Amino acid sequence: MSSDAGLSAPAPDASTTEGRLPPETIRRVIRSAFPRFRKCYEVALAANPNARGGVSSRFVIGLDGVVELVYSEAMDASIPASMVDCISNVYLRVEFPPPLDGKVMVTYPIDFQNEK
């Protein structure tokens, strides 16, 4: 999958996902990738020191645990599009355990002002 796969796609539709993955597993995997998400924010801050807030992402975890589709949007107007794209690209490289009973759709906001 190319690095911009899923970036211009519409937001995932919950009707196509019926699988399950424990929320604590999803949080653990995202937390393990947090340094890569943080790097997106640091690059945005270097370009615009006033960038504040975060990015909310909706993504689909496929049967193999790979993120198939991601739609991200800024939670604040000061967040540049390049940061939103960077966050989406990180999700496309994160691997989750295979979900049970089908694909899983997740909505996950990351507010960099409140993350430690």
GROMACS elastic network, one bead per residue, 0.5 to 0.9 nm:
[ bonds ]
;  ai    aj funct       b0    kb
    1     4     6  0.81303   500
    1     5     6  0.61640   500
    1    68     6  0.87026   500
    1    92     6  0.85460   500
    2     5     6  0.52687   500
    2     6     6  0.89633   500
    3     6     6  0.86648   500
    3     7     6  0.87097   500
    3    89     6  0.61512   500
    3    92     6  0.76165   500
    3    93     6  0.88586   500
    4     7     6  0.53762   500
    4     8     6  0.77922   500
    4    85     6  0.79802   500
    4    88     6  0.82477   500
    4    89     6  0.68095   500
    4    92     6  0.87488   500
    5     8     6  0.75209   500
    5     9     6  0.79863   500
    5    68     6  0.83615   500
    5    69     6  0.73002   500
    5    70     6  0.83030   500
    5    89     6  0.83143   500
    5    92     6  0.80113   500
    6    10     6  0.80746   500
    6    68     6  0.74593   500
    6    70     6  0.53637   500
    6    71     6  0.68466   500
    6    88     6  0.81214   500
    6    89     6  0.88772   500
    6    92     6  0.83639   500
    7    10     6  0.83755   500
    7    69     6  0.78864   500
    7    70     6  0.65030   500
    7    71     6  0.62006   500
    7    72     6  0.78233   500
    7    85     6  0.69474   500
    7    88     6  0.68180   500
    7    89     6  0.80956   500
    8    71     6  0.78200   500
    9    12     6  0.81796   500
    9    69     6  0.76575   500
    9    70     6  0.78010   500
    9    71     6  0.70674   500
   10    13     6  0.85801   500
   10    70     6  0.87220   500
   10    71     6  0.69361   500
   11    58     6  0.68974   500
   11    59     6  0.80089   500
   11    69     6  0.83365   500
   11    70     6  0.72315   500
   11    71     6  0.52541   500
   11    72     6  0.82795   500
   12    15     6  0.88482   500
   12    16     6  0.81743   500
   12    58     6  0.68524   500
   12    59     6  0.65985   500
   12    60     6  0.68529   500
   12    69     6  0.70456   500
   12    70     6  0.72888   500
   12    71     6  0.71933   500
   12   105     6  0.73683   500
   13    16     6  0.60188   500
   13    17     6  0.76043   500
   13    60     6  0.89988   500
   13   105     6  0.80135   500
   14    17     6  0.54156   500
   14    18     6  0.78359   500
   14   104     6  0.84044   500
   14   105     6  0.63732   500
   15    18     6  0.74619   500
   16   103     6  0.76634   500
   16   104     6  0.86592   500
   16   105     6  0.85504   500
   17    20     6  0.89396   500
   17    60     6  0.77110   500
   17    61     6  0.88663   500
   17   102     6  0.64878   500
   17   104     6  0.51918   500
   17   105     6  0.60106   500
   18   100     6  0.88565   500
   18   101     6  0.67411   500
   18   102     6  0.54445   500
   18   103     6  0.59405   500
   18   104     6  0.61854   500
   18   105     6  0.81481   500
   19    63     6  0.84866   500
   19    99     6  0.59537   500
   19   100     6  0.53416   500
   19   105     6  0.81793   500
   20    23     6  0.89668   500
   20    99     6  0.54556   500
   20   100     6  0.51150   500
   20   101     6  0.65171   500
   20   102     6  0.71370   500
   20   103     6  0.74912   500
   20   104     6  0.60081   500
   20   105     6  0.89384   500
   21    24     6  0.85076   500
   21    25     6  0.68921   500
   21    26     6  0.70868   500
   21    96     6  0.89759   500
   21    97     6  0.80417   500
   21    98     6  0.79699   500
   21    99     6  0.51227   500
   21   100     6  0.65418   500
   21   104     6  0.70653   500
   22    25     6  0.52945   500
   22    26     6  0.66040   500
   22    27     6  0.88741   500
   22    99     6  0.86993   500
   23    26     6  0.50708   500
   23    27     6  0.61758   500
   23    28     6  0.85648   500
   24    27     6  0.50576   500
   24    28     6  0.60547   500
   24    29     6  0.86585   500
   25    28     6  0.50709   500
   25    29     6  0.62495   500
   25    30     6  0.86164   500
   25    96     6  0.80565   500
   25    97     6  0.81419   500
   26    29     6  0.53270   500
   26    30     6  0.62103   500
   26    31     6  0.85306   500
   26    96     6  0.72290   500
   26    97     6  0.88259   500
   26   106     6  0.85177   500
   27    30     6  0.51708   500
   27    31     6  0.59435   500
   27    32     6  0.85383   500
   27   108     6  0.89763   500
   28    31     6  0.51011   500
   28    32     6  0.61989   500
   28    33     6  0.87897   500
   29    32     6  0.51301   500
   29    33     6  0.65116   500
   29    34     6  0.87641   500
   29    94     6  0.77365   500
   29    95     6  0.76937   500
   29    96     6  0.65176   500
   29    97     6  0.88932   500
   30    33     6  0.51052   500
   30    34     6  0.61336   500
   30    91     6  0.85184   500
   30    94     6  0.77988   500
   30    96     6  0.88842   500
   31    35     6  0.81847   500
   32    35     6  0.74657   500
   32    36     6  0.89423   500
   33    36     6  0.56396   500
   33    37     6  0.67259   500
   33    38     6  0.88994   500
   33    90     6  0.79653   500
   33    91     6  0.86455   500
   33    94     6  0.71303   500
   34    38     6  0.59430   500
   34    39     6  0.85032   500
   35    39     6  0.61848   500
   35    40     6  0.88806   500
   36    39     6  0.50901   500
   36    40     6  0.67016   500
   36    87     6  0.83027   500
   36    90     6  0.67380   500
   37    40     6  0.52711   500
   37    41     6  0.67468   500
   37    42     6  0.89270   500
   37    86     6  0.78159   500
   37    87     6  0.59158   500
   37    90     6  0.67367   500
   37    91     6  0.88004   500
   37   110     6  0.87298   500
   38    41     6  0.50787   500
   38    42     6  0.61942   500
   38    43     6  0.87046   500
   38    87     6  0.89977   500
   38   112     6  0.76297   500
   39    43     6  0.61762   500
   39    44     6  0.85679   500
   39    86     6  0.89538   500
   40    43     6  0.53267   500
   40    44     6  0.63576   500
   40    45     6  0.87582   500
   40    82     6  0.84376   500
   40    83     6  0.55939   500
   40    84     6  0.82962   500
   40    85     6  0.89327   500
   40    86     6  0.57671   500
   40    87     6  0.64749   500
   40    90     6  0.88401   500
   41    44     6  0.50040   500
   41    45     6  0.61147   500
   41    46     6  0.86318   500
   41    51     6  0.83279   500
   41    52     6  0.89794   500
   41    54     6  0.82180   500
   41    79     6  0.87160   500
   41    83     6  0.64681   500
   41    86     6  0.87867   500
   41    87     6  0.86541   500
   41   112     6  0.74832   500
   42    46     6  0.61868   500
   42    47     6  0.87396   500
   43    46     6  0.51266   500
   43    47     6  0.65060   500
   43    48     6  0.86355   500
   43    83     6  0.77156   500
   44    47     6  0.52222   500
   44    48     6  0.59645   500
   44    49     6  0.76750   500
   44    51     6  0.67653   500
   44    79     6  0.74277   500
   44    80     6  0.68657   500
   44    82     6  0.75592   500
   44    83     6  0.59896   500
   45    50     6  0.69315   500
   45    51     6  0.57693   500
   45    52     6  0.83477   500
   46    49     6  0.60178   500
   47    51     6  0.86388   500
   48    51     6  0.56432   500
   48    78     6  0.82815   500
   48    79     6  0.87084   500
   48    80     6  0.84834   500
   49    52     6  0.83653   500
   50    78     6  0.68155   500
   50    79     6  0.87403   500
   51    54     6  0.88907   500
   51    76     6  0.83273   500
   51    77     6  0.83789   500
   51    79     6  0.53224   500
   51    80     6  0.76423   500
   52    75     6  0.88814   500
   52    76     6  0.68257   500
   52    77     6  0.84881   500
   52    78     6  0.60697   500
   52    79     6  0.64662   500
   52   111     6  0.86008   500
   52   112     6  0.74817   500
   52   113     6  0.68565   500
   53    74     6  0.80001   500
   53    75     6  0.61717   500
   53    76     6  0.56911   500
   53    77     6  0.87792   500
   53    78     6  0.78281   500
   53    79     6  0.71235   500
   53   110     6  0.82886   500
   53   111     6  0.53134   500
   53   112     6  0.57075   500
   53   113     6  0.57284   500
   53   114     6  0.84906   500
   54    73     6  0.87312   500
   54    74     6  0.61472   500
   54    75     6  0.53379   500
   54    76     6  0.67950   500
   54    79     6  0.71069   500
   54    84     6  0.87579   500
   54   109     6  0.72180   500
   54   110     6  0.54056   500
   54   112     6  0.53290   500
   54   113     6  0.74416   500
   55    72     6  0.65403   500
   55    73     6  0.55754   500
   55    75     6  0.52361   500
   55    76     6  0.79924   500
   55    79     6  0.79948   500
   55    83     6  0.83817   500
   55    84     6  0.65060   500
   55    87     6  0.76083   500
   55   108     6  0.85545   500
   55   109     6  0.57622   500
   55   110     6  0.55113   500
   55   111     6  0.65810   500
   55   112     6  0.83665   500
   56    71     6  0.84627   500
   56    72     6  0.56163   500
   56    73     6  0.55111   500
   56    74     6  0.64084   500
   56    75     6  0.64200   500
   56    84     6  0.87899   500
   56   107     6  0.71696   500
   56   108     6  0.57759   500
   56   110     6  0.60957   500
   56   111     6  0.81627   500
   57    70     6  0.67858   500
   57    71     6  0.55959   500
   57    73     6  0.64281   500
   57    74     6  0.88135   500
   57    84     6  0.89159   500
   57    87     6  0.82410   500
   57    88     6  0.74487   500
   57    91     6  0.88012   500
   57   106     6  0.79904   500
   57   107     6  0.56347   500
   57   108     6  0.53440   500
   57   109     6  0.59584   500
   57   110     6  0.81834   500
   58    69     6  0.83479   500
   58    70     6  0.57480   500
   58    71     6  0.52604   500
   58    72     6  0.62775   500
   58    73     6  0.89182   500
   58   105     6  0.69954   500
   58   106     6  0.55235   500
   58   108     6  0.63583   500
   58   109     6  0.84899   500
   59    67     6  0.67185   500
   59    68     6  0.74302   500
   59    69     6  0.54724   500
   59    71     6  0.62311   500
   59    72     6  0.83005   500
   59    88     6  0.88675   500
   59    91     6  0.79163   500
   59    92     6  0.89334   500
   59   104     6  0.82245   500
   59   105     6  0.56262   500
   59   106     6  0.54102   500
   59   107     6  0.65608   500
   59   108     6  0.83384   500
   60    66     6  0.84127   500
   60    67     6  0.56180   500
   60    68     6  0.56669   500
   60    69     6  0.53673   500
   60    70     6  0.65720   500
   60   103     6  0.66834   500
   60   104     6  0.55358   500
   60   106     6  0.63719   500
   61    64     6  0.78258   500
   61    65     6  0.55553   500
   61    66     6  0.56102   500
   61    68     6  0.60358   500
   61    69     6  0.77321   500
   61    95     6  0.84460   500
   61    96     6  0.73683   500
   61    98     6  0.80423   500
   61    99     6  0.75810   500
   61   102     6  0.89770   500
   61   103     6  0.56187   500
   61   104     6  0.51032   500
   61   105     6  0.63148   500
   61   106     6  0.77585   500
   62    65     6  0.52404   500
   62    66     6  0.54096   500
   62    67     6  0.59369   500
   62    68     6  0.58794   500
   62    69     6  0.87793   500
   62    96     6  0.89808   500
   62    98     6  0.73643   500
   62    99     6  0.75674   500
   62   102     6  0.74657   500
   62   104     6  0.68426   500
   62   105     6  0.89457   500
   63    66     6  0.74493   500
   63    97     6  0.89493   500
   63    98     6  0.55472   500
   63    99     6  0.60903   500
   63   100     6  0.79977   500
   63   101     6  0.83727   500
   63   102     6  0.59340   500
   63   103     6  0.54632   500
   63   104     6  0.83112   500
   64    67     6  0.87469   500
   64    95     6  0.85471   500
   64    96     6  0.80884   500
   64    97     6  0.73814   500
   64    99     6  0.75752   500
   64   103     6  0.88093   500
   65    68     6  0.88552   500
   65    94     6  0.86859   500
   65    95     6  0.55332   500
   65    97     6  0.50027   500
   65    99     6  0.65282   500
   65   103     6  0.85103   500
   66    92     6  0.74285   500
   66    93     6  0.76656   500
   66    94     6  0.68631   500
   66    96     6  0.62799   500
   66    97     6  0.83243   500
   66    98     6  0.79517   500
   67    70     6  0.72877   500
   67    91     6  0.66021   500
   67    92     6  0.53246   500
   67    93     6  0.73328   500
   67    94     6  0.68515   500
   67    95     6  0.68397   500
   67    96     6  0.79150   500
   68    92     6  0.70011   500
   69    91     6  0.88691   500
   69    92     6  0.74643   500
   70    88     6  0.61054   500
   70    89     6  0.84718   500
   70    91     6  0.71827   500
   70    92     6  0.72531   500
   71    88     6  0.68842   500
   72    84     6  0.61236   500
   72    85     6  0.75345   500
   72    87     6  0.74640   500
   72    88     6  0.61118   500
   73    76     6  0.89508   500
   73    81     6  0.83768   500
   73    84     6  0.61343   500
   73    85     6  0.88188   500
   74    77     6  0.68360   500
   74    78     6  0.82752   500
   74    79     6  0.58446   500
   74    80     6  0.77064   500
   74    81     6  0.77134   500
   74    83     6  0.84383   500
   74    84     6  0.62891   500
   75    78     6  0.87213   500
   75    79     6  0.74942   500
   75   109     6  0.83587   500
   75   110     6  0.89316   500
   75   111     6  0.80152   500
   76    79     6  0.57933   500
   77    80     6  0.76348   500
   79    82     6  0.83654   500
   79    83     6  0.67245   500
   79    84     6  0.74930   500
   80    83     6  0.54866   500
   80    84     6  0.67540   500
   80    85     6  0.89562   500
   81    84     6  0.50002   500
   81    85     6  0.61826   500
   81    86     6  0.85209   500
   82    85     6  0.50983   500
   82    86     6  0.60890   500
   82    87     6  0.86922   500
   83    87     6  0.61802   500
   83    88     6  0.85955   500
   84    87     6  0.52328   500
   84    88     6  0.63284   500
   84    89     6  0.87267   500
   85    88     6  0.50621   500
   85    89     6  0.61725   500
   85    90     6  0.87056   500
   86    89     6  0.50777   500
   86    90     6  0.63098   500
   86    91     6  0.88340   500
   87    90     6  0.51481   500
   87    91     6  0.64799   500
   87    92     6  0.88495   500
   88    91     6  0.52054   500
   88    92     6  0.64203   500
   89    92     6  0.50351   500
   89    93     6  0.66640   500
   90    93     6  0.52784   500
   90    94     6  0.64492   500
   91    94     6  0.51137   500
   91    95     6  0.82943   500
   92    95     6  0.81846   500
   95    98     6  0.87547   500
   96    99     6  0.80279   500
   98   102     6  0.88125   500
   98   103     6  0.86047   500
   99   102     6  0.63423   500
   99   103     6  0.64919   500
   99   104     6  0.68193   500
  100   103     6  0.78634   500
  100   104     6  0.86773   500
  101   104     6  0.89622   500
  110   113     6  0.88944   500
  110   114     6  0.84611   500
  110   115     6  0.76201   500
  111   114     6  0.56662   500
  111   115     6  0.63618   500
  112   115     6  0.51186   500
  112   116     6  0.80896   500
  113   116     6  0.84430   500
